[in-house]
Each structure stands twice: as structure tokens, then as C-alpha cells.
């Protein structure tokens, strides 16, 4: 990340700037309303199929479906997965923007 000076608070680190919304950051921009087209597909159907596939893969790998009270910290597991997700998303954005 390049260093930028905040004109409002003279902060050199945009990660610590409380006014960082004015920096040119695409993550802070709003996307336009979705448009219809002939090739539109309902995303939820694909997500449901993905969930079914993940349940089957987990059952094949662990011999059971995910259940409550299994001795794991579900919140920590989800948090760690979310951190991984954010890393993959940022990687994809950086790769897309470098084309």
C-alpha cells in the first residue's frame, strides 16, 4: 500500500486515519444497481448446490455431517475461514486490477 497523507488529520497511514473514506479506495465505493440481461442467472441456485456439495465433501472427509456440540469452537472456525476469504478476495481484486 502506498503511503498517503490525510489532508484532514495529517496522518501518514491510511489504515489508521479516521477519515480514510476520502482516499481513492474502491472498497468504499458503492456499486451501481444491478441490470437485467438475457444471460442473468439466479445466484442462489448455485449457492444451494455448492452447500449440498460441501456437506457431501465434509461427510466423505470426516465420516459425518457437521453437528453441534462437536468439541470445536464454531465461532473461531468461522472467523478463521472469514479471514481466509478476505485474503482470497483481495488477491482476486489485485489480480483483476493488474490486467
C-alpha positions in Angstrom: 0.0 0.0 0.0 1.4 3.4 -0.9 1.6 6.0 1.8 -0.9 8.8 1.5 -1.1 11.9 3.7 -4.6 12.7 5.1 -5.4 16.3 4.4 -7.8 16.3 7.4 -5.6 14.9 10.1 -2.0 14.8 8.6 -1.9 11.1 9.2 0.6 9.3 7.0 -1.0 5.9 7.5 -4.4 5.5 5.8 -5.1 2.4 7.8 -5.0 4.5 11.0 -6.8 7.5 9.5 -10.2 8.0 11.0 -11.2 10.0 7.8 -9.9 7.4 5.3 -13.2 7.3 3.4 -11.9 10.2 1.2 -9.0 8.2 -0.1 -9.3 6.7 -3.5 -10.4 3.2 -2.3 -12.7 1.1 -4.5 -13.8 -0.9 -1.4 -15.5 2.3 -0.1 -17.4 3.0 -3.4 -21.0 1.9 -4.0 -21.7 -0.4 -6.9 -24.5 0.6 -9.4 -27.9 -1.1 -9.2 -27.9 -4.5 -10.9 -29.1 -4.6 -14.5 -31.1 -7.3 -16.2 -29.7 -9.2 -19.2 -30.5 -12.3 -21.2 -27.7 -14.2 -19.6 -28.7 -13.5 -16.0 -28.8 -16.5 -13.7 -30.2 -16.8 -10.2 -27.1 -17.0 -7.9 -29.0 -18.6 -5.0 -29.5 -21.8 -7.0 -25.7 -22.1 -7.4 -25.1 -21.4 -3.8 -27.6 -24.0 -2.7 -25.8 -26.6 -5.0 -22.5 -25.5 -3.5 -23.8 -26.0 0.0 -25.0 -29.5 -0.9 -21.6 -30.3 -2.4 -19.8 -29.0 0.7 -22.0 -31.1 3.0 -21.2 -34.2 0.9 -17.5 -33.4 0.8 -17.4 -32.9 4.6 -19.3 -36.1 5.2 -16.9 -38.0 2.9 -13.8 -36.5 4.6 -14.9 -36.7 8.3 -17.4 -39.5 8.2 -20.2 -37.4 9.5 -22.1 -34.2 8.7 -21.3 -31.1 10.7 -23.1 -31.2 14.0 -23.5 -29.0 17.1 -21.6 -29.7 20.3 -18.7 -31.4 18.4 -16.0 -30.1 20.7 -14.9 -27.4 18.2 -15.2 -23.6 18.6 -17.5 -22.8 15.7 -17.1 -19.1 16.1 -13.3 -19.3 15.9 -13.5 -21.7 12.9 -15.8 -19.3 11.1 -13.6 -16.3 12.0 -10.5 -18.0 10.6 -12.4 -19.0 7.5 -13.6 -15.4 7.0 -10.0 -14.2 7.3 -9.0 -16.6 4.6 -11.9 -15.5 2.5 -10.9 -11.8 2.8 -7.4 -12.7 1.7 -8.6 -14.6 -1.3 -11.0 -11.8 -2.3 -8.2 -9.2 -2.0 -5.9 -11.4 -4.1 -8.6 -11.7 -6.8 -9.1 -7.9 -6.8 -5.4 -7.2 -7.1 -5.0 -9.7 -9.9 -8.1 -8.4 -11.7 -6.9 -4.8 -11.4 -3.4 -5.6 -12.6 -4.6 -6.9 -16.0 
